[in-house]
């Protein structure tokens, strides 16, 4: 079944064409590629975007539609791993970038907040530790012991992140693409790139996250393609969930869409080694687990209208890779969001564009340096 997000009609966009060599060729017309293309084109560079599919038809049209601040690692763990200053800086950066998404997204973003739920007492202790770390550093978060009736008894407390949101990711990325084209970027859909060295450009940005495995062999062991699976119910007459929810360290995630459907993704841990793959297809075992849990969430056997699989890029330290590929200064990368690509992907597109324009002083570029994992 086609991903729900991709049923949205694409907005019209300009169709500039650049003859000959361009300043930057971008591989991937998802959130990172379109974000970078917009920044570079607005700065006056000749930009050409290539994608094997259409705009937003990879991970940007196949995810859960969460717009979360922070990164894949819990904030308390991030403080211990990267240091308090880096962790706070990373969080503040994603807050600012989510605000920028809100300026551009229009009705593609709803700042509903999100709930991070504890599925058991062990997870309650873990996320309570994260909550305390957030509060110590002055970051807005609220602890909830009293949960709504549909969550009470199943979950053991939650963190409410009021600044987060629900995103229609394909709608947003297609709007970014239209803006980038309006600024002069050429976008070539259904144009598969087999060899980045063959692209007629001064520099190349690979922005395919978990897709395009093998395009940059030097990073084949640094970014692991990982599959995520999703189901969507028929529209429900009742409103059960008013914001994105996630539990079990993000292995379960769901939200109720504006038309009443409930979208549920996750359960990779049911068959976790099988999900470390670049094969974009659903599997009976995980789909059955999703359907069973969706029935519990809505209180009756679900009628499924959409199901799909998509890829994301997982890294060993759960941080993105942004910068030049070691040993190949002409080739750059922005990828590896470990399942948090809607905000991080947009933000890293802007970060790598700034670096390509000569703004290399951000401490985030040191934190995300691809050389650390190559």
C-alpha positions in Angstrom: 0.0 0.0 0.0 1.2 3.5 -0.7 2.4 5.6 2.2 -0.3 7.8 3.5 1.8 10.9 3.4 2.4 10.6 -0.3 -1.2 10.8 -1.2 -1.0 14.6 -0.7 -1.0 16.6 -3.9 2.4 18.1 -4.8 2.4 21.9 -5.1 3.4 23.4 -8.4 7.1 24.5 -8.7 9.4 26.2 -11.1 11.6 24.0 -13.4 15.0 25.8 -13.8 17.6 23.9 -15.8 21.3 24.5 -15.5 23.4 23.7 -18.5 26.8 22.2 -17.9 28.7 22.2 -14.6 27.0 23.3 -11.3 28.5 24.4 -8.1 26.9 21.7 -6.0 25.1 18.5 -7.0 22.9 17.0 -4.3 22.0 13.3 -4.3 18.6 12.9 -2.6 15.5 15.0 -2.8 14.3 14.4 0.7 14.3 16.7 3.7 18.1 17.1 3.9 18.6 17.5 0.1 15.8 20.0 -0.3 16.8 22.0 2.8 20.4 22.2 1.6 19.3 23.1 -1.9 17.2 25.9 -0.7 20.0 27.5 1.4 22.6 27.1 -1.4 20.3 28.4 -4.1 19.3 31.4 -2.0 23.0 32.1 -1.6 23.4 32.3 -5.4 25.0 28.9 -6.1 24.1 26.8 -9.1 22.5 23.7 -7.6 21.2 20.5 -9.1 19.3 17.9 -7.1 19.1 14.3 -8.3 16.7 11.6 -6.9 16.0 8.1 -8.1 12.4 8.7 -7.2 10.3 11.8 -6.8 10.6 14.5 -4.2 10.0 13.1 -0.7 9.3 9.6 -1.9 12.1 8.0 0.2 12.3 8.4 4.0 10.7 11.8 3.9 7.4 10.3 2.8 7.7 7.0 4.8 8.3 8.0 8.5 6.0 8.5 11.5 5.6 12.3 11.1 7.2 13.3 14.4 8.9 16.6 14.8 11.0 16.3 17.9 13.7 18.4 19.4 17.0 16.8 20.4 18.6 13.7 18.8 18.2 10.0 19.1 20.1 9.7 22.4 18.3 10.6 25.6 19.4 14.0 27.0 21.0 12.7 30.2 23.0 10.1 28.2 24.0 12.9 25.7 25.3 15.0 28.6 27.5 12.1 29.8 28.6 11.1 26.3 29.3 14.4 24.6 29.6 16.7 27.6 27.0 19.1 29.0 27.9 22.0 26.7 27.6 20.0 23.6 24.4 18.3 24.7 22.8 21.7 25.6 24.0 23.2 22.4 22.6 20.4 20.3 19.2 20.7 22.0 19.1 24.4 21.6 20.0 24.1 17.9 17.2 21.6 17.2 14.8 23.9 19.1 15.7 26.8 16.8 15.5 24.6 13.7 12.1 23.4 14.6 11.0 27.0 15.0 12.4 27.6 11.5 10.4 24.6 10.2 7.3 26.2 11.7 8.0 29.4 9.7 8.1 27.4 6.5 5.7 24.5 6.9 2.3 26.2 7.1 -0.3 23.6 7.8 2.2 20.8 7.4 3.2 21.2 11.1 1.1 21.3 14.2 2.9 22.1 17.4 1.0 19.7 19.5 3.9 18.6 21.8 4.9 15.0 22.3 4.7 12.4 25.0 7.6 10.1 25.8 6.0 7.3 27.8 7.5 4.7 30.2 6.3 1.2 29.3 7.4 -0.3 32.6 9.1 0.7 35.8 12.6 0.3 34.4 11.8 2.7 31.6 10.2 5.0 34.1 13.5 5.3 36.0 15.3 5.9 32.7 13.1 8.7 31.4 12.8 10.2 34.9 16.6 10.6 34.8 16.3 12.3 31.5 13.6 14.6 32.8 15.8 15.6 35.7 18.7 16.4 33.4 16.5 18.5 31.2 15.2 20.5 34.1 18.7 21.0 35.6 19.8 22.6 32.3 16.7 24.8 32.1 15.1 23.0 29.2 11.3 23.0 29.2 9.8 19.6 30.0 6.9 18.5 32.2 6.6 15.2 34.1 3.2 13.5 34.1 2.2 10.8 36.6 -1.5 11.2 35.8 -2.1 9.9 32.2 -5.2 10.0 30.1 -7.6 7.0 30.5 -6.4 5.3 27.3 -2.8 5.4 28.6 -3.4 4.9 32.3 -2.5 1.4 33.6 -0.5 0.6 30.5 2.2 3.2 31.0 4.1 4.4 34.0 4.6 8.1 33.6 5.7 10.3 30.8 7.6 13.4 29.8 5.6 16.0 28.0 7.7 18.0 25.5 5.4 20.9 24.7 7.5 22.3 22.0 7.5 19.3 19.7 5.0 18.7 16.9 3.3 16.5 14.3 4.5 16.9 10.8 3.1 15.9 7.4 6.6 15.3 6.2 6.0 14.8 2.4 3.9 18.0 2.3 6.6 19.9 4.0 9.5 18.6 1.9 7.6 19.2 -1.4 7.1 22.8 -0.2 10.8 23.0 0.5 11.5 21.7 -3.0 9.2 24.3 -4.5 11.0 27.0 -2.6 14.4 25.7 -3.7 13.3 25.6 -7.3 11.9 29.1 -7.0 15.3 30.2 -5.8 17.0 28.6 -8.9 17.7 25.0 -7.9 17.3 22.4 -10.6 15.5 19.3 -9.4 15.8 16.1 -11.4 13.4 13.4 -10.3 13.6 9.8 -11.4 17.3 10.3 -12.1 19.3 7.6 -10.3 22.9 8.4 -9.5 25.2 5.3 -9.7 28.5 7.1 -9.4 28.9 10.4 -7.5 32.3 11.1 -9.2 30.5 11.2 -12.5 28.3 14.2 -11.5 29.2 17.4 -13.3 29.7 19.5 -10.2 32.4 21.2 -8.3 31.2 19.5 -5.1 28.7 16.7 -4.4 26.5 16.4 -1.3 25.2 12.9 -0.6 21.9 13.3 1.3 20.3 9.9 1.1 20.4 8.9 4.9 19.6 5.1 4.9 19.1 5.0 1.1 21.8 4.9 -1.6 24.0 2.4 0.4 27.2 2.0 -1.4 27.3 5.4 -3.0 30.1 6.4 -0.6 32.0 3.1 0.2 34.1 4.9 2.8 31.0 5.3 5.0 29.5 1.9 4.4 30.3 0.8 7.9 29.4 4.1 9.5 25.8 4.5 8.3 23.7 1.3 8.6 20.6 1.2 6.5 17.7 0.3 8.8 14.1 -0.5 8.0 11.1 0.9 9.8 7.5 -0.4 9.3 4.3 1.5 9.7 0.5 0.8 9.6 -2.4 3.3 9.5 -6.0 2.6 10.6 -9.2 3.7 9.0 -10.5 7.0 10.3 -11.9 6.7 13.9 -15.0 8.7 15.0 -13.4 9.4 18.4 -10.3 11.4 19.3 -8.0 9.2 21.4 -4.6 10.8 21.0 -3.9 14.5 20.7 -0.1 14.5 20.0 2.7 12.1 18.9 3.5 9.4 21.5 6.5 7.1 21.8 7.5 4.4 24.2 10.0 1.5 24.8 12.9 3.8 23.8 11.2 4.7 20.6 10.5 1.2 19.4 6.8 2.0 19.5 5.5 5.3 18.2 2.0 6.5 17.2 -0.2 9.5 16.6 -3.7 10.2 15.6 -3.9 12.1 12.3 -6.2 15.1 11.6 -8.7 12.8 9.7 -9.0 10.5 12.7 -6.7 7.7 11.5 -4.1 6.3 13.9 -0.6 5.8 12.5 1.6 3.3 14.4 5.2 2.4 13.6 8.1 0.5 15.2 8.4 -3.0 16.7 11.9 -3.3 15.0 13.0 -5.2 18.1 10.6 -8.1 17.2 13.2 -9.0 14.5 15.9 -6.5 15.0 18.7 -8.1 12.9 16.3 -8.6 10.0 15.6 -4.9 10.1 19.2 -3.9 9.5 18.6 -4.0 5.8 18.2 -1.8 2.8 15.3 -3.9 1.5 12.2 -1.7 1.5 9.4 -4.1 2.2 7.0 -5.0 5.0 7.3 -8.3 6.8 4.5 -10.5 8.3 6.0 -10.8 11.7 6.4 -7.1 12.4 3.1 -6.2 10.6 1.3 -8.7 12.9 2.9 -7.1 16.0 1.9 -3.6 14.8 -1.7 -4.7 14.1 -2.0 -6.3 17.5 -0.7 -3.3 19.4 -2.8 -0.9 17.3 -5.9 -2.9 18.3 -4.9 -2.4 22.0 -4.4 1.4 21.4 -7.8 1.9 19.8 -9.7 -0.7 21.8 -10.9 -3.0 19.0 -9.5 -4.9 16.0 -8.1 -2.4 13.6 -9.1 -1.9 9.9 -5.8 -1.2 8.2 -5.9 1.2 5.2 -2.1 1.8 4.7 1.0 -0.1 5.5 4.6 0.5 4.3 8.3 0.3 5.0 10.9 3.0 4.8 14.7 3.2 5.5 16.7 5.4 7.8 20.4 5.6 8.5 21.6 4.4 11.9 25.0 5.4 13.3 27.0 3.7 16.1 27.0 6.8 18.3 23.4 7.9 17.3 24.7 11.2 15.9 24.6 12.4 12.2 27.5 12.6 9.8 27.9 16.1 8.3 30.9 17.2 6.4 33.4 16.2 3.8 34.0 12.4 3.3 37.5 11.6 4.6 39.9 11.5 1.7 37.4 12.9 -0.8 37.1 16.6 -0.2 34.9 17.1 -3.3 32.3 14.7 -1.8 30.3 15.7 1.3 27.6 13.9 3.3 24.7 14.8 5.6 23.0 11.7 6.9 22.7 9.2 9.7 19.8 10.6 11.8 19.0 7.3 13.6 15.3 7.7 13.2 15.0 11.4 14.1 15.3 12.8 10.5 12.4 15.2 10.3 14.1 17.9 12.4 17.7 16.7 12.3 17.5 16.2 8.5 16.2 19.7 7.9 18.7 21.2 10.3 21.7 19.2 8.9 20.8 20.3 5.4 21.1 23.9 6.5 24.2 23.1 8.5 26.0 21.4 5.6 24.9 24.2 3.2 26.5 26.8 5.5 29.7 24.8 5.7 29.8 24.5 1.9 29.4 28.3 1.8 32.5 28.6 4.0 30.8 28.9 7.5 32.8 26.1 9.2 33.0 27.5 12.8 30.0 25.6 14.2 31.0 23.2 17.0 28.3 20.9 15.7 30.5 20.3 12.6 33.2 18.9 14.9 30.6 16.8 16.8 29.2 15.4 13.5 32.5 15.1 11.6 32.3 12.0 9.4 36.0 11.2 10.1 35.0 10.0 13.6 33.4 6.9 12.2 35.2 6.4 8.9 
